[in-house]
Amino acid sequence: MTLGAEDIERAVYLRDVKKLSMWEMSGELGISPVTLYRRIPPRPKGRSNE
């Protein structure tokens, strides 16, 4: 599966708003956690502990 812009936006939402782990996100999106690590941008500085 290829990740489009909407998929990446959804992954960022799931990570930052829903606080899902990479494993949980991968299950929802139907892709591997490795793909997520490669494709979604890192959290903005200062937001990693929220």
mmCIF entry with sequence, helices, sheets and N, C-alpha, C, O atoms, coordinates in Angstrom:
data_MODEL
# 
_entry.id   MODEL 
# 
_entity.id                         1 
_entity.type                       polymer 
_entity.pdbx_number_of_molecules   1 
# 
_entity_poly.entity_id                      1 
_entity_poly.type                           'polypeptide(L)' 
_entity_poly.nstd_linkage                   no 
_entity_poly.nstd_monomer                   no 
_entity_poly.pdbx_seq_one_letter_code       MTLGAEDIERAVYLRDVKKLSMWEMSGELGISPVTLYRRIPPRPKGRSNE 
_entity_poly.pdbx_seq_one_letter_code_can   MTLGAEDIERAVYLRDVKKLSMWEMSGELGISPVTLYRRIPPRPKGRSNE 
_entity_poly.pdbx_strand_id                 A 
# 
loop_
_entity_poly_seq.entity_id 
_entity_poly_seq.num 
_entity_poly_seq.mon_id 
_entity_poly_seq.hetero 
1 1  MET n 
1 2  THR n 
1 3  LEU n 
1 4  GLY n 
1 5  ALA n 
1 6  GLU n 
1 7  ASP n 
1 8  ILE n 
1 9  GLU n 
1 10 ARG n 
1 11 ALA n 
1 12 VAL n 
1 13 TYR n 
1 14 LEU n 
1 15 ARG n 
1 16 ASP n 
1 17 VAL n 
1 18 LYS n 
1 19 LYS n 
1 20 LEU n 
1 21 SER n 
1 22 MET n 
1 23 TRP n 
1 24 GLU n 
1 25 MET n 
1 26 SER n 
1 27 GLY n 
1 28 GLU n 
1 29 LEU n 
1 30 GLY n 
1 31 ILE n 
1 32 SER n 
1 33 PRO n 
1 34 VAL n 
1 35 THR n 
1 36 LEU n 
1 37 TYR n 
1 38 ARG n 
1 39 ARG n 
1 40 ILE n 
1 41 PRO n 
1 42 PRO n 
1 43 ARG n 
1 44 PRO n 
1 45 LYS n 
1 46 GLY n 
1 47 ARG n 
1 48 SER n 
1 49 ASN n 
1 50 GLU n 
# 
_struct_asym.id          A 
_struct_asym.entity_id   1 
# 
loop_
_struct_conf.conf_type_id 
_struct_conf.id 
_struct_conf.pdbx_PDB_helix_id 
_struct_conf.beg_label_comp_id 
_struct_conf.beg_label_asym_id 
_struct_conf.beg_label_seq_id 
_struct_conf.pdbx_beg_PDB_ins_code 
_struct_conf.end_label_comp_id 
_struct_conf.end_label_asym_id 
_struct_conf.end_label_seq_id 
_struct_conf.pdbx_end_PDB_ins_code 
_struct_conf.beg_auth_comp_id 
_struct_conf.beg_auth_asym_id 
_struct_conf.beg_auth_seq_id 
_struct_conf.end_auth_comp_id 
_struct_conf.end_auth_asym_id 
_struct_conf.end_auth_seq_id 
_struct_conf.pdbx_PDB_helix_class 
_struct_conf.details 
_struct_conf.pdbx_PDB_helix_length 
HELX_P HELX_P1 AA1 ALA A 5  ? ASP A 16 ? ALA A 5  ASP A 16 1 ? 12 
HELX_P HELX_P2 AA2 MET A 22 ? LEU A 29 ? MET A 22 LEU A 29 1 ? 8  
HELX_P HELX_P3 AA3 PRO A 33 ? ARG A 39 ? PRO A 33 ARG A 39 1 ? 7  
# 
_struct_conf_type.id          HELX_P 
_struct_conf_type.criteria    ? 
_struct_conf_type.reference   ? 
# 
loop_
_atom_site.group_PDB 
_atom_site.id 
_atom_site.type_symbol 
_atom_site.label_atom_id 
_atom_site.label_alt_id 
_atom_site.label_comp_id 
_atom_site.label_asym_id 
_atom_site.label_entity_id 
_atom_site.label_seq_id 
_atom_site.pdbx_PDB_ins_code 
_atom_site.Cartn_x 
_atom_site.Cartn_y 
_atom_site.Cartn_z 
_atom_site.occupancy 
_atom_site.B_iso_or_equiv 
_atom_site.pdbx_formal_charge 
_atom_site.auth_seq_id 
_atom_site.auth_comp_id 
_atom_site.auth_asym_id 
_atom_site.auth_atom_id 
_atom_site.pdbx_PDB_model_num 
ATOM 1   N N  . MET A 1 1  ? 0.842  -1.184 0.000  1.00 0.00 ? 1  MET A N  1 
ATOM 2   C CA . MET A 1 1  ? 0.000  0.000  0.000  1.00 0.00 ? 1  MET A CA 1 
ATOM 3   C C  . MET A 1 1  ? 0.885  1.245  0.000  1.00 0.00 ? 1  MET A C  1 
ATOM 4   O O  . MET A 1 1  ? 1.880  1.316  0.722  1.00 0.00 ? 1  MET A O  1 
ATOM 5   N N  . THR A 1 2  ? 0.518  2.196  -0.797 1.00 0.00 ? 2  THR A N  1 
ATOM 6   C CA . THR A 1 2  ? 1.233  3.460  -0.850 1.00 0.00 ? 2  THR A CA 1 
ATOM 7   C C  . THR A 1 2  ? 0.542  4.463  0.055  1.00 0.00 ? 2  THR A C  1 
ATOM 8   O O  . THR A 1 2  ? -0.686 4.546  0.078  1.00 0.00 ? 2  THR A O  1 
ATOM 9   N N  . LEU A 1 3  ? 1.323  5.218  0.793  1.00 0.00 ? 3  LEU A N  1 
ATOM 10  C CA . LEU A 1 3  ? 0.756  6.241  1.662  1.00 0.00 ? 3  LEU A CA 1 
ATOM 11  C C  . LEU A 1 3  ? 0.628  7.548  0.901  1.00 0.00 ? 3  LEU A C  1 
ATOM 12  O O  . LEU A 1 3  ? 1.618  8.112  0.436  1.00 0.00 ? 3  LEU A O  1 
ATOM 13  N N  . GLY A 1 4  ? -0.587 8.014  0.782  1.00 0.00 ? 4  GLY A N  1 
ATOM 14  C CA . GLY A 1 4  ? -0.818 9.310  0.166  1.00 0.00 ? 4  GLY A CA 1 
ATOM 15  C C  . GLY A 1 4  ? -0.813 10.406 1.220  1.00 0.00 ? 4  GLY A C  1 
ATOM 16  O O  . GLY A 1 4  ? -0.648 10.136 2.409  1.00 0.00 ? 4  GLY A O  1 
ATOM 17  N N  . ALA A 1 5  ? -0.992 11.636 0.778  1.00 0.00 ? 5  ALA A N  1 
ATOM 18  C CA . ALA A 1 5  ? -0.990 12.781 1.690  1.00 0.00 ? 5  ALA A CA 1 
ATOM 19  C C  . ALA A 1 5  ? -2.071 12.641 2.762  1.00 0.00 ? 5  ALA A C  1 
ATOM 20  O O  . ALA A 1 5  ? -1.836 12.978 3.922  1.00 0.00 ? 5  ALA A O  1 
ATOM 21  N N  . GLU A 1 6  ? -3.249 12.148 2.386  1.00 0.00 ? 6  GLU A N  1 
ATOM 22  C CA . GLU A 1 6  ? -4.337 11.982 3.359  1.00 0.00 ? 6  GLU A CA 1 
ATOM 23  C C  . GLU A 1 6  ? -3.991 10.917 4.404  1.00 0.00 ? 6  GLU A C  1 
ATOM 24  O O  . GLU A 1 6  ? -4.323 11.063 5.581  1.00 0.00 ? 6  GLU A O  1 
ATOM 25  N N  . ASP A 1 7  ? -3.327 9.851  3.968  1.00 0.00 ? 7  ASP A N  1 
ATOM 26  C CA . ASP A 1 7  ? -2.923 8.795  4.900  1.00 0.00 ? 7  ASP A CA 1 
ATOM 27  C C  . ASP A 1 7  ? -1.907 9.317  5.904  1.00 0.00 ? 7  ASP A C  1 
ATOM 28  O O  . ASP A 1 7  ? -1.983 9.009  7.093  1.00 0.00 ? 7  ASP A O  1 
ATOM 29  N N  . ILE A 1 8  ? -0.965 10.101 5.427  1.00 0.00 ? 8  ILE A N  1 
ATOM 30  C CA . ILE A 1 8  ? 0.048  10.664 6.312  1.00 0.00 ? 8  ILE A CA 1 
ATOM 31  C C  . ILE A 1 8  ? -0.597 11.632 7.294  1.00 0.00 ? 8  ILE A C  1 
ATOM 32  O O  . ILE A 1 8  ? -0.256 11.640 8.477  1.00 0.00 ? 8  ILE A O  1 
ATOM 33  N N  . GLU A 1 9  ? -1.519 12.440 6.812  1.00 0.00 ? 9  GLU A N  1 
ATOM 34  C CA . GLU A 1 9  ? -2.236 13.377 7.685  1.00 0.00 ? 9  GLU A CA 1 
ATOM 35  C C  . GLU A 1 9  ? -3.019 12.617 8.757  1.00 0.00 ? 9  GLU A C  1 
ATOM 36  O O  . GLU A 1 9  ? -3.040 13.020 9.920  1.00 0.00 ? 9  GLU A O  1 
ATOM 37  N N  . ARG A 1 10 ? -3.653 11.532 8.366  1.00 0.00 ? 10 ARG A N  1 
ATOM 38  C CA . ARG A 1 10 ? -4.404 10.706 9.327  1.00 0.00 ? 10 ARG A CA 1 
ATOM 39  C C  . ARG A 1 10 ? -3.458 10.081 10.349 1.00 0.00 ? 10 ARG A C  1 
ATOM 40  O O  . ARG A 1 10 ? -3.773 10.035 11.539 1.00 0.00 ? 10 ARG A O  1 
ATOM 41  N N  . ALA A 1 11 ? -2.317 9.606  9.899  1.00 0.00 ? 11 ALA A N  1 
ATOM 42  C CA . ALA A 1 11 ? -1.342 9.007  10.819 1.00 0.00 ? 11 ALA A CA 1 
ATOM 43  C C  . ALA A 1 11 ? -0.855 10.029 11.842 1.00 0.00 ? 11 ALA A C  1 
ATOM 44  O O  . ALA A 1 11 ? -0.733 9.712  13.026 1.00 0.00 ? 11 ALA A O  1 
ATOM 45  N N  . VAL A 1 12 ? -0.579 11.237 11.398 1.00 0.00 ? 12 VAL A N  1 
ATOM 46  C CA . VAL A 1 12 ? -0.145 12.290 12.323 1.00 0.00 ? 12 VAL A CA 1 
ATOM 47  C C  . VAL A 1 12 ? -1.255 12.596 13.325 1.00 0.00 ? 12 VAL A C  1 
ATOM 48  O O  . VAL A 1 12 ? -0.987 12.792 14.510 1.00 0.00 ? 12 VAL A O  1 
ATOM 49  N N  . TYR A 1 13 ? -2.498 12.636 12.850 1.00 0.00 ? 13 TYR A N  1 
ATOM 50  C CA . TYR A 1 13 ? -3.646 12.859 13.739 1.00 0.00 ? 13 TYR A CA 1 
ATOM 51  C C  . TYR A 1 13 ? -3.746 11.733 14.779 1.00 0.00 ? 13 TYR A C  1 
ATOM 52  O O  . TYR A 1 13 ? -3.920 11.993 15.970 1.00 0.00 ? 13 TYR A O  1 
ATOM 53  N N  . LEU A 1 14 ? -3.637 10.498 14.321 1.00 0.00 ? 14 LEU A N  1 
ATOM 54  C CA . LEU A 1 14 ? -3.731 9.358  15.245 1.00 0.00 ? 14 LEU A CA 1 
ATOM 55  C C  . LEU A 1 14 ? -2.616 9.404  16.284 1.00 0.00 ? 14 LEU A C  1 
ATOM 56  O O  . LEU A 1 14 ? -2.835 9.066  17.448 1.00 0.00 ? 14 LEU A O  1 
ATOM 57  N N  . ARG A 1 15 ? -1.433 9.818  15.871 1.00 0.00 ? 15 ARG A N  1 
ATOM 58  C CA . ARG A 1 15 ? -0.292 9.891  16.791 1.00 0.00 ? 15 ARG A CA 1 
ATOM 59  C C  . ARG A 1 15 ? -0.432 11.048 17.776 1.00 0.00 ? 15 ARG A C  1 
ATOM 60  O O  . ARG A 1 15 ? -0.262 10.868 18.982 1.00 0.00 ? 15 ARG A O  1 
ATOM 61  N N  . ASP A 1 16 ? -0.744 12.238 17.256 1.00 0.00 ? 16 ASP A N  1 
ATOM 62  C CA . ASP A 1 16 ? -0.702 13.441 18.087 1.00 0.00 ? 16 ASP A CA 1 
ATOM 63  C C  . ASP A 1 16 ? -1.986 13.720 18.859 1.00 0.00 ? 16 ASP A C  1 
ATOM 64  O O  . ASP A 1 16 ? -1.936 14.237 19.975 1.00 0.00 ? 16 ASP A O  1 
ATOM 65  N N  . VAL A 1 17 ? -3.125 13.387 18.285 1.00 0.00 ? 17 VAL A N  1 
ATOM 66  C CA . VAL A 1 17 ? -4.402 13.681 18.936 1.00 0.00 ? 17 VAL A CA 1 
ATOM 67  C C  . VAL A 1 17 ? -4.931 12.454 19.682 1.00 0.00 ? 17 VAL A C  1 
ATOM 68  O O  . VAL A 1 17 ? -5.306 12.546 20.851 1.00 0.00 ? 17 VAL A O  1 
ATOM 69  N N  . LYS A 1 18 ? -4.959 11.328 19.014 1.00 0.00 ? 18 LYS A N  1 
ATOM 70  C CA . LYS A 1 18 ? -5.479 10.105 19.635 1.00 0.00 ? 18 LYS A CA 1 
ATOM 71  C C  . LYS A 1 18 ? -4.442 9.402  20.505 1.00 0.00 ? 18 LYS A C  1 
ATOM 72  O O  . LYS A 1 18 ? -4.777 8.511  21.286 1.00 0.00 ? 18 LYS A O  1 
ATOM 73  N N  . LYS A 1 19 ? -3.166 9.814  20.360 1.00 0.00 ? 19 LYS A N  1 
ATOM 74  C CA . LYS A 1 19 ? -2.063 9.256  21.165 1.00 0.00 ? 19 LYS A CA 1 
ATOM 75  C C  . LYS A 1 19 ? -1.887 7.752  20.963 1.00 0.00 ? 19 LYS A C  1 
ATOM 76  O O  . LYS A 1 19 ? -1.578 7.028  21.910 1.00 0.00 ? 19 LYS A O  1 
ATOM 77  N N  . LEU A 1 20 ? -2.082 7.283  19.730 1.00 0.00 ? 20 LEU A N  1 
ATOM 78  C CA . LEU A 1 20 ? -1.884 5.868  19.437 1.00 0.00 ? 20 LEU A CA 1 
ATOM 79  C C  . LEU A 1 20 ? -0.409 5.573  19.228 1.00 0.00 ? 20 LEU A C  1 
ATOM 80  O O  . LEU A 1 20 ? 0.357  6.434  18.794 1.00 0.00 ? 20 LEU A O  1 
ATOM 81  N N  . SER A 1 21 ? -0.027 4.350  19.540 1.00 0.00 ? 21 SER A N  1 
ATOM 82  C CA . SER A 1 21 ? 1.341  3.912  19.284 1.00 0.00 ? 21 SER A CA 1 
ATOM 83  C C  . SER A 1 21 ? 1.495  3.601  17.795 1.00 0.00 ? 21 SER A C  1 
ATOM 84  O O  . SER A 1 21 ? 0.510  3.524  17.061 1.00 0.00 ? 21 SER A O  1 
ATOM 85  N N  . MET A 1 22 ? 2.734  3.424  17.365 1.00 0.00 ? 22 MET A N  1 
ATOM 86  C CA . MET A 1 22 ? 2.976  3.070  15.962 1.00 0.00 ? 22 MET A CA 1 
ATOM 87  C C  . MET A 1 22 ? 2.306  1.749  15.620 1.00 0.00 ? 22 MET A C  1 
ATOM 88  O O  . MET A 1 22 ? 1.784  1.586  14.518 1.00 0.00 ? 22 MET A O  1 
ATOM 89  N N  . TRP A 1 23 ? 2.315  0.801  16.559 1.00 0.00 ? 23 TRP A N  1 
ATOM 90  C CA . TRP A 1 23 ? 1.681  -0.501 16.316 1.00 0.00 ? 23 TRP A CA 1 
ATOM 91  C C  . TRP A 1 23 ? 0.173  -0.345 16.157 1.00 0.00 ? 23 TRP A C  1 
ATOM 92  O O  . TRP A 1 23 ? -0.426 -0.952 15.270 1.00 0.00 ? 23 TRP A O  1 
ATOM 93  N N  . GLU A 1 24 ? -0.443 0.470  17.016 1.00 0.00 ? 24 GLU A N  1 
ATOM 94  C CA . GLU A 1 24 ? -1.888 0.697  16.912 1.00 0.00 ? 24 GLU A CA 1 
ATOM 95  C C  . GLU A 1 24 ? -2.230 1.415  15.610 1.00 0.00 ? 24 GLU A C  1 
ATOM 96  O O  . GLU A 1 24 ? -3.203 1.075  14.936 1.00 0.00 ? 24 GLU A O  1 
ATOM 97  N N  . MET A 1 25 ? -1.419 2.407  15.267 1.00 0.00 ? 25 MET A N  1 
ATOM 98  C CA . MET A 1 25 ? -1.650 3.151  14.016 1.00 0.00 ? 25 MET A CA 1 
ATOM 99  C C  . MET A 1 25 ? -1.506 2.241  12.804 1.00 0.00 ? 25 MET A C  1 
ATOM 100 O O  . MET A 1 25 ? -2.289 2.326  11.858 1.00 0.00 ? 25 MET A O  1 
ATOM 101 N N  . SER A 1 26 ? -0.501 1.371  12.837 1.00 0.00 ? 26 SER A N  1 
ATOM 102 C CA . SER A 1 26 ? -0.291 0.488  11.692 1.00 0.00 ? 26 SER A CA 1 
ATOM 103 C C  . SER A 1 26 ? -1.489 -0.441 11.492 1.00 0.00 ? 26 SER A C  1 
ATOM 104 O O  . SER A 1 26 ? -1.865 -0.740 10.358 1.00 0.00 ? 26 SER A O  1 
ATOM 105 N N  . GLY A 1 27 ? -2.084 -0.892 12.591 1.00 0.00 ? 27 GLY A N  1 
ATOM 106 C CA . GLY A 1 27 ? -3.277 -1.732 12.489 1.00 0.00 ? 27 GLY A CA 1 
ATOM 107 C C  . GLY A 1 27 ? -4.451 -0.987 11.893 1.00 0.00 ? 27 GLY A C  1 
ATOM 108 O O  . GLY A 1 27 ? -5.181 -1.536 11.068 1.00 0.00 ? 27 GLY A O  1 
ATOM 109 N N  . GLU A 1 28 ? -4.642 0.258  12.300 1.00 0.00 ? 28 GLU A N  1 
ATOM 110 C CA . GLU A 1 28 ? -5.752 1.063  11.770 1.00 0.00 ? 28 GLU A CA 1 
ATOM 111 C C  . GLU A 1 28 ? -5.566 1.390  10.300 1.00 0.00 ? 28 GLU A C  1 
ATOM 112 O O  . GLU A 1 28 ? -6.534 1.422  9.540  1.00 0.00 ? 28 GLU A O  1 
ATOM 113 N N  . LEU A 1 29 ? -4.327 1.633  9.899  1.00 0.00 ? 29 LEU A N  1 
ATOM 114 C CA . LEU A 1 29 ? -4.050 2.044  8.520  1.00 0.00 ? 29 LEU A CA 1 
ATOM 115 C C  . LEU A 1 29 ? -3.746 0.872  7.594  1.00 0.00 ? 29 LEU A C  1 
ATOM 116 O O  . LEU A 1 29 ? -3.725 1.031  6.373  1.00 0.00 ? 29 LEU A O  1 
ATOM 117 N N  . GLY A 1 30 ? -3.510 -0.313 8.177  1.00 0.00 ? 30 GLY A N  1 
ATOM 118 C CA . GLY A 1 30 ? -3.235 -1.491 7.361  1.00 0.00 ? 30 GLY A CA 1 
ATOM 119 C C  . GLY A 1 30 ? -1.854 -1.490 6.729  1.00 0.00 ? 30 GLY A C  1 
ATOM 120 O O  . GLY A 1 30 ? -1.669 -2.016 5.631  1.00 0.00 ? 30 GLY A O  1 
ATOM 121 N N  . ILE A 1 31 ? -0.886 -0.901 7.416  1.00 0.00 ? 31 ILE A N  1 
ATOM 122 C CA . ILE A 1 31 ? 0.491  -0.881 6.929  1.00 0.00 ? 31 ILE A CA 1 
ATOM 123 C C  . ILE A 1 31 ? 1.422  -1.248 8.071  1.00 0.00 ? 31 ILE A C  1 
ATOM 124 O O  . ILE A 1 31 ? 0.999  -1.315 9.225  1.00 0.00 ? 31 ILE A O  1 
ATOM 125 N N  . SER A 1 32 ? 2.681  -1.485 7.757  1.00 0.00 ? 32 SER A N  1 
ATOM 126 C CA . SER A 1 32 ? 3.623  -1.874 8.799  1.00 0.00 ? 32 SER A CA 1 
ATOM 127 C C  . SER A 1 32 ? 4.101  -0.659 9.597  1.00 0.00 ? 32 SER A C  1 
ATOM 128 O O  . SER A 1 32 ? 4.123  0.460  9.084  1.00 0.00 ? 32 SER A O  1 
ATOM 129 N N  . PRO A 1 33 ? 4.483  -0.891 10.854 1.00 0.00 ? 33 PRO A N  1 
ATOM 130 C CA . PRO A 1 33 ? 5.028  0.201  11.654 1.00 0.00 ? 33 PRO A CA 1 
ATOM 131 C C  . PRO A 1 33 ? 6.292  0.797  11.030 1.00 0.00 ? 33 PRO A C  1 
ATOM 132 O O  . PRO A 1 33 ? 6.536  1.997  11.153 1.00 0.00 ? 33 PRO A O  1 
ATOM 133 N N  . VAL A 1 34 ? 7.086  -0.024 10.372 1.00 0.00 ? 34 VAL A N  1 
ATOM 134 C CA . VAL A 1 34 ? 8.311  0.464  9.732  1.00 0.00 ? 34 VAL A CA 1 
ATOM 135 C C  . VAL A 1 34 ? 7.975  1.510  8.676  1.00 0.00 ? 34 VAL A C  1 
ATOM 136 O O  . VAL A 1 34 ? 8.666  2.522  8.559  1.00 0.00 ? 34 VAL A O  1 
ATOM 137 N N  . THR A 1 35 ? 6.926  1.270  7.916  1.00 0.00 ? 35 THR A N  1 
ATOM 138 C CA . THR A 1 35 ? 6.502  2.240  6.904  1.00 0.00 ? 35 THR A CA 1 
ATOM 139 C C  . THR A 1 35 ? 6.110  3.554  7.553  1.00 0.00 ? 35 THR A C  1 
ATOM 140 O O  . THR A 1 35 ? 6.441  4.625  7.044  1.00 0.00 ? 35 THR A O  1 
ATOM 141 N N  . LEU A 1 36 ? 5.410  3.479  8.666  1.00 0.00 ? 36 LEU A N  1 
ATOM 142 C CA . LEU A 1 36 ? 5.029  4.703  9.376  1.00 0.00 ? 36 LEU A CA 1 
ATOM 143 C C  . LEU A 1 36 ? 6.250  5.478  9.838  1.00 0.00 ? 36 LEU A C  1 
ATOM 144 O O  . LEU A 1 36 ? 6.325  6.694  9.659  1.00 0.00 ? 36 LEU A O  1 
ATOM 145 N N  . TYR A 1 37 ? 7.208  4.775  10.432 1.00 0.00 ? 37 TYR A N  1 
ATOM 146 C CA . TYR A 1 37 ? 8.425  5.449  10.898 1.00 0.00 ? 37 TYR A CA 1 
ATOM 147 C C  . TYR A 1 37 ? 9.137  6.148  9.748  1.00 0.00 ? 37 TYR A C  1 
ATOM 148 O O  . TYR A 1 37 ? 9.706  7.225  9.928  1.00 0.00 ? 37 TYR A O  1 
ATOM 149 N N  . ARG A 1 38 ? 9.108  5.546  8.585  1.00 0.00 ? 38 ARG A N  1 
ATOM 150 C CA . ARG A 1 38 ? 9.795  6.120  7.427  1.00 0.00 ? 38 ARG A CA 1 
ATOM 151 C C  . ARG A 1 38 ? 9.046  7.298  6.819  1.00 0.00 ? 38 ARG A C  1 
ATOM 152 O O  . ARG A 1 38 ? 9.666  8.221  6.292  1.00 0.00 ? 38 ARG A O  1 
ATOM 153 N N  . ARG A 1 39 ? 7.722  7.274  6.887  1.00 0.00 ? 39 ARG A N  1 
ATOM 154 C CA . ARG A 1 39 ? 6.928  8.235  6.117  1.00 0.00 ? 39 ARG A CA 1 
ATOM 155 C C  . ARG A 1 39 ? 6.362  9.415  6.888  1.00 0.00 ? 39 ARG A C  1 
ATOM 156 O O  . ARG A 1 39 ? 6.233  10.500 6.320  1.00 0.00 ? 39 ARG A O  1 
ATOM 157 N N  . ILE A 1 40 ? 6.018  9.244  8.170  1.00 0.00 ? 40 ILE A N  1 
ATOM 158 C CA . ILE A 1 40 ? 5.410  10.387 8.855  1.00 0.00 ? 40 ILE A CA 1 
ATOM 159 C C  . ILE A 1 40 ? 6.498  11.270 9.457  1.00 0.00 ? 40 ILE A C  1 
ATOM 160 O O  . ILE A 1 40 ? 7.532  10.777 9.909  1.00 0.00 ? 40 ILE A O  1 
ATOM 161 N N  . PRO A 1 41 ? 6.258  12.567 9.456  1.00 0.00 ? 41 PRO A N  1 
ATOM 162 C CA . PRO A 1 41 ? 7.260  13.493 9.986  1.00 0.00 ? 41 PRO A CA 1 
ATOM 163 C C  . PRO A 1 41 ? 7.376  13.366 11.502 1.00 0.00 ? 41 PRO A C  1 
ATOM 164 O O  . PRO A 1 41 ? 6.424  12.957 12.168 1.00 0.00 ? 41 PRO A O  1 
ATOM 165 N N  . PRO A 1 42 ? 8.538  13.715 12.046 1.00 0.00 ? 42 PRO A N  1 
ATOM 166 C CA . PRO A 1 42 ? 8.686  13.681 13.499 1.00 0.00 ? 42 PRO A CA 1 
ATOM 167 C C  . PRO A 1 42 ? 7.784  14.710 14.164 1.00 0.00 ? 42 PRO A C  1 
ATOM 168 O O  . PRO A 1 42 ? 7.349  15.673 13.533 1.00 0.00 ? 42 PRO A O  1 
ATOM 169 N N  . ARG A 1 43 ? 7.510  14.495 15.434 1.00 0.00 ? 43 ARG A N  1 
ATOM 170 C CA . ARG A 1 43 ? 6.725  15.471 16.191 1.00 0.00 ? 43 ARG A CA 1 
ATOM 171 C C  . ARG A 1 43 ? 7.487  16.784 16.257 1.00 0.00 ? 43 ARG A C  1 
ATOM 172 O O  . ARG A 1 43 ? 8.718  16.788 16.299 1.00 0.00 ? 43 ARG A O  1 
ATOM 173 N N  . PRO A 1 44 ? 6.768  17.895 16.266 1.00 0.00 ? 44 PRO A N  1 
ATOM 174 C CA . PRO A 1 44 ? 7.447  19.182 16.456 1.00 0.00 ? 44 PRO A CA 1 
ATOM 175 C C  . PRO A 1 44 ? 8.141  19.201 17.813 1.00 0.00 ? 44 PRO A C  1 
ATOM 176 O O  . PRO A 1 44 ? 7.656  18.587 18.763 1.00 0.00 ? 44 PRO A O  1 
ATOM 177 N N  . LYS A 1 45 ? 9.246  19.886 17.912 1.00 0.00 ? 45 LYS A N  1 
ATOM 178 C CA . LYS A 1 45 ? 9.982  19.961 19.183 1.00 0.00 ? 45 LYS A CA 1 
ATOM 179 C C  . LYS A 1 45 ? 9.080  20.538 20.258 1.00 0.00 ? 45 LYS A C  1 
ATOM 180 O O  . LYS A 1 45 ? 8.298  21.456 20.010 1.00 0.00 ? 45 LYS A O  1 
ATOM 181 N N  . GLY A 1 46 ? 9.200  19.985 21.458 1.00 0.00 ? 46 GLY A N  1 
ATOM 182 C CA . GLY A 1 46 ? 8.415  20.453 22.585 1.00 0.00 ? 46 GLY A CA 1 
ATOM 183 C C  . GLY A 1 46 ? 7.072  19.768 22.712 1.00 0.00 ? 46 GLY A C  1 
ATOM 184 O O  . GLY A 1 46 ? 6.347  20.033 23.671 1.00 0.00 ? 46 GLY A O  1 
ATOM 185 N N  . ARG A 1 47 ? 6.710  18.895 21.779 1.00 0.00 ? 47 ARG A N  1 
ATOM 186 C CA . ARG A 1 47 ? 5.420  18.217 21.834 1.00 0.00 ? 47 ARG A CA 1 
ATOM 187 C C  . ARG A 1 47 ? 5.548  16.745 22.116 1.00 0.00 ? 47 ARG A C  1 
ATOM 188 O O  . ARG A 1 47 ? 4.530  16.060 22.221 1.00 0.00 ? 47 ARG A O  1 
ATOM 189 N N  . SER A 1 48 ? 6.758  16.222 22.245 1.00 0.00 ? 48 SER A N  1 
ATOM 190 C CA . SER A 1 48 ? 6.928  14.789 22.389 1.00 0.00 ? 48 SER A CA 1 
ATOM 191 C C  . SER A 1 48 ? 6.403  14.237 23.705 1.00 0.00 ? 48 SER A C  1 
ATOM 192 O O  . SER A 1 48 ? 6.094  13.048 23.787 1.00 0.00 ? 48 SER A O  1 
ATOM 193 N N  . ASN A 1 49 ? 6.297  15.055 24.721 1.00 0.00 ? 49 ASN A N  1 
ATOM 194 C CA . ASN A 1 49 ? 5.843  14.579 26.030 1.00 0.00 ? 49 ASN A CA 1 
ATOM 195 C C  . ASN A 1 49 ? 4.426  14.974 26.369 1.00 0.00 ? 49 ASN A C  1 
ATOM 196 O O  . ASN A 1 49 ? 4.002  14.806 27.512 1.00 0.00 ? 49 ASN A O  1 
ATOM 197 N N  . GLU A 1 50 ? 3.692  15.485 25.427 1.00 0.00 ? 50 GLU A N  1 
ATOM 198 C CA . GLU A 1 50 ? 2.309  15.904 25.705 1.00 0.00 ? 50 GLU A CA 1 
ATOM 199 C C  . GLU A 1 50 ? 1.401  14.723 25.773 1.00 0.00 ? 50 GLU A C  1 
ATOM 200 O O  . GLU A 1 50 ? 0.200  14.879 25.999 1.00 0.00 ? 50 GLU A O  1 
# 
